[in-house]
Amino acid sequence: MPSVEETVRAYGAAWNEPDMERRRRLLETAWAEGGVYTDPTAHVEGRAALLTHIAGFHAQMPGARLALTSGVDEHHGRLRFTWVMRAVDGATIAEGIDFGVLDADGRLARITGFFGPLSPA
């Protein structure tokens, strides 16, 4: 079973992979078949739906890349990490934090993403 860090790296690599077949292989490693992805703009269920969603990301933002900006913090099968999305020229498009749940095989069963920093109290 891959480490949590390896799983999250494969998941992030899938978001950056323009080739659908390589993206599919990365998600087979990192994403549970019935995994659920939710962010402020989307809610998709299943690996095939996430593949389609990521293809839409590539179509809307050609050349944009996601990069982890933190380590993976994990306990009891729950995790969190921060990320940044950059345009081809390196400009920041968005940043956020993802919270996840691992399945018994160590794959991501759920990701809930939030965009931007938290509002002040």
Secondary structure, 3 states (H helix, E strand, C coil): CCCHHHHHHHHHHHHHCCCHHHHHHHHHHHEEEEEEEEECCEEEECHHHHHHHHHHHHHHCCCCEEEECCCCEEECCEEEEEEEEECCCCCEEEEEEEEEEECCCCCEEEEEEEECCCCCC
